[in-house]
Amino acid sequence: MSIYYIYIFISPILLLILYISSFFNFKIKNNLFFYKSILNNHKEKIKLNTKPVLLFHAASAGEFEQLKPVLKRIDRDKYFIIQSFTSSTIYDKSNVWKSYVDIGCYQPFDILFRASKYFFNFIKPKCYIITRHDIWPKYIVEAKKQGIPIIIINANIHKNSLWNKQLLKSFSLFIFNKIDHFLVPSERIKNNLTKISNCLNVSIISDTRFAQIIDRTLKNKNIQLPELTILLDSSNIIFGSIDENDEKIIFKGLKATYPNGEKDLLEQKQKLIFVPHEIHPKIITRLCNQVESLGMKATLYNSKQKKQSISEANVIIIVEVGILAELYRYSQLAYIGGGFSRGVHSVIEPGIYNNLIACGPNIEMLDEAKEMLSHNLLTQIDNVQDLSNFFALLNNKNQSNKSSKAFILQKQSSINKIINLIDETV
């Protein structure tokens, strides 16, 4: 508890840092300066509402994707749905979330003076539902003070989480004891929580991301990017959400696998698809240069700006955000980025399309990655030889991992259980 008061004490210093950062970061600036005006725009609509208010919170686009299966199935005639975001990147894309909710807004930064009290007094929610790990101390304390039930779905308190650090154990206990219900995706996560306190209310329910990926696959079953159908005639490796740390091992592995560069790709009827985690011009230039160093030529692809034909391309770099999940339908092998830095990205998106999947060793934050590894549905890459062995699997034209798809289908989240819990709580 003492750490909580230290957090409050240093909040003005953190706020000053935030204000300075806002001059260089539009995401911070938008939330910091416009959250009140956006709420005021909805004042009349909130005032006229007579239904119980459910407040869902997602930090950014990835977390909102996890909420979609719940928002799709919840009774909109019964509840008034407010969706809050931390990041302006997802808030600004109202076409992505507007049809799922009644109102969208920013959740003010936790360190703003009395922001949580102002926010809850304005919205008056009957339940506060958070996904994953965007847990802000002042909001939890204020919600408990106002008698607002708190549910966390897809709770991901992994063993390396800050909440599990020994120095913060008393702080974690103070905050977590105020949360009414944790919904976790596995026994492993449940055990991590019970190490903090065995008095927490924890239930195991499959991660909602499984339901979302299945929903999206069914919805887009007949949707294809016409220019990319050429990829159906070749065997392809996709490198999804890769960063600079991934590149260091990827290009060493490619050099060992394709010593003759583009000639080897042509002879084997194989193509490489690179999807960087960020599409900054410097990153794209770096990728192009590294591809060229292999004796290959990169072609840039953006479905909205079709400047180059990819019919003859053997190496394609995607310079567009938001289409990675659909690109996996065109690949057989998928290397997923992040495993040599902060943590691997989604490994179930390629799995639904029967890709063989590999990634770096940092999978602690992604529970399904650990489970897939234990079931031999994921290849962990520790060195160049591991990666070369993985690339060699592409030579087997019948290679696919139907077990990965089966794993995902059986993991469909019990969305009805989540909705029933919300009904019982409200």
WOKA-V615419 format. One record per run of one state. SS is the DSSP state (2 for helix, 1 for strand, 0 for the rest). FROM is the first residue (numbers start at 1). TO is the last residue. If there is no record, write none. Layout:
ss from to
SS FROM TO
SS FROM TO
This chain:
ss from to
0 1 1
2 2 22
0 23 25
2 26 41
0 42 42
2 43 48
0 49 51
1 52 58
0 59 60
2 61 73
0 74 78
1 79 85
0 86 87
2 88 91
0 92 93
2 94 100
0 101 102
1 103 106
0 107 114
2 115 123
0 124 126
1 127 131
0 132 136
2 137 145
0 146 148
1 149 155
0 156 161
2 162 164
0 165 165
2 166 176
0 177 180
1 181 184
0 185 186
2 187 196
0 197 201
1 202 204
0 205 207
2 208 219
0 220 225
2 226 233
0 234 234
1 235 242
0 243 243
2 244 257
0 258 261
2 262 268
0 269 269
1 270 276
0 277 280
2 281 293
0 294 297
1 298 301
0 302 314
1 315 318
0 319 323
2 324 330
0 331 332
1 333 336
0 337 347
2 348 351
0 352 355
1 356 359
0 360 366
2 367 374
0 375 378
1 379 380
0 381 383
2 384 395
0 396 401
2 402 409
0 410 414
2 415 425
0 426 426
